[in-house]
Amino acid sequence: MSLGKFTKYRLKVGETFVEVADVIAMTPIMPTRETEDVTPFGGEEDNDWREHEGGLREPGEQELTIRYLDAANPGLDALISAFNTNTKVEQQLCYPLTAKPGHQYKAVVVSVSTEIPIEKKLQRKIKLKLSGKIEDITWV
């Protein structure tokens, strides 16, 4: 999904969210749910359908391609530090729509690519393993 320059990737540094980069491509957030087979056995002869109940939700993974200026970037520094120290990050994706919708969630940084210079900006791909609840937000 190509998003253009208006979707923002923000990371919590200390007590506030700081803008890290523009999101130029991303995989969608797609949570799933475990299921448990609860098919009764020894029941009616003509009922050969499995039955399931829902279990825990799995928030999933996400890949982002981000682009940012070649300048001091405390959010990017915190992202790379989280990868190196195996700590979770709290982050936001802020979409460029009138109502200012977004998503906020915690994640483990699974991979961070090397920087690729493109004119006066830098680009990286990051892969995240989401952890816990994905919240719908309105950003400021």
C-alpha positions in Angstrom: 0.0 0.0 0.0 1.6 3.3 -1.1 0.6 6.2 1.2 2.5 9.2 0.0 4.2 11.7 2.3 1.3 12.4 4.7 1.1 9.2 6.8 3.3 9.8 9.9 5.2 7.3 12.0 5.6 8.4 15.6 7.4 6.8 18.5 7.1 7.5 22.2 10.3 8.9 23.6 10.0 9.6 27.3 6.5 10.8 27.9 5.7 12.2 24.5 5.3 10.9 20.9 7.8 12.3 18.4 7.6 12.1 14.7 10.2 9.7 13.3 9.4 9.6 9.6 6.9 9.7 6.7 5.5 6.2 5.8 5.9 5.6 2.1 4.8 1.9 2.1 3.4 -0.5 4.7 1.7 -3.8 5.1 -1.7 -3.5 6.8 -2.3 -4.3 10.4 -4.1 -7.6 10.4 -4.9 -9.2 13.8 -6.0 -12.8 13.9 -7.7 -15.0 16.5 -6.8 -18.5 17.6 -9.5 -21.1 17.4 -10.3 -24.3 19.4 -12.0 -27.3 17.9 -15.0 -28.1 20.0 -16.7 -30.6 17.7 -18.9 -33.0 19.7 -18.2 -36.7 18.9 -20.7 -39.4 19.1 -23.5 -37.1 18.0 -25.9 -37.1 15.1 -24.7 -39.3 12.2 -25.6 -36.7 9.5 -23.7 -33.9 11.2 -20.1 -34.0 9.9 -19.2 -30.4 10.4 -16.4 -29.2 12.7 -17.3 -26.6 15.3 -14.9 -24.0 16.7 -14.7 -21.4 19.5 -12.6 -18.3 19.4 -9.5 -17.9 21.5 -6.9 -15.3 22.1 -6.2 -12.5 19.6 -2.8 -12.2 17.9 -2.0 -8.6 16.9 0.3 -9.7 14.0 3.3 -8.2 12.3 3.9 -5.1 10.2 6.5 -3.9 7.8 7.0 -0.2 7.2 9.1 1.7 4.7 10.0 5.0 6.2 11.6 8.1 4.7 13.2 10.9 6.8 15.6 13.9 6.5 19.3 13.4 7.1 19.2 15.3 10.4 19.1 14.6 14.2 16.2 12.3 14.8 15.5 11.2 18.5 12.7 8.9 17.4 14.8 7.0 15.0 17.6 6.8 17.6 15.1 5.3 20.1 13.8 2.8 17.4 17.4 1.6 16.7 18.1 1.4 20.4 15.0 -0.7 21.0 16.2 -3.1 18.4 19.7 -3.3 19.9 18.4 -3.7 23.5 15.4 -6.0 22.8 12.9 -3.6 24.3 9.3 -2.8 23.2 8.4 0.5 21.6 5.1 2.4 21.8 4.2 3.9 18.5 1.6 5.6 16.4 0.6 5.5 12.7 -1.2 8.8 11.9 -3.2 8.8 8.7 -3.8 12.0 6.6 -7.6 12.1 6.7 -9.8 15.0 7.9 -10.8 13.2 11.1 -7.1 12.5 11.9 -7.5 8.7 12.6 -4.6 6.6 13.6 -3.4 3.4 15.4 -1.3 3.2 18.6 0.3 -0.1 19.7 3.4 -1.6 21.3 5.8 -3.7 19.3 9.1 -5.5 19.3 11.4 -4.2 16.6 12.3 -7.4 14.6 14.5 -5.8 11.9 15.8 -2.5 10.8 17.4 -2.2 7.3 20.5 -0.1 6.6 19.9 3.5 5.5 19.4 4.0 1.7 20.1 7.6 0.6 17.6 9.0 -1.9 18.4 12.6 -2.8 18.4 14.6 0.5 16.4 12.0 2.4 17.1 8.6 3.9 14.9 5.5 3.7 14.7 2.3 5.8 12.5 -0.7 6.1 11.5 -1.9 9.6 9.7 -5.0 10.7 7.6 -5.0 13.8 6.0 -7.8 15.9 3.0 -6.1 17.5 2.4 -6.8 21.2 -1.0 -6.4 23.0 -4.0 -4.3 22.1 -4.1 -2.1 18.9 -5.9 1.1 19.8 -7.8 3.4 17.4 -6.7 7.0 18.1 -7.3 10.6 17.0 -3.9 12.3 16.7 -3.1 16.0 17.2 
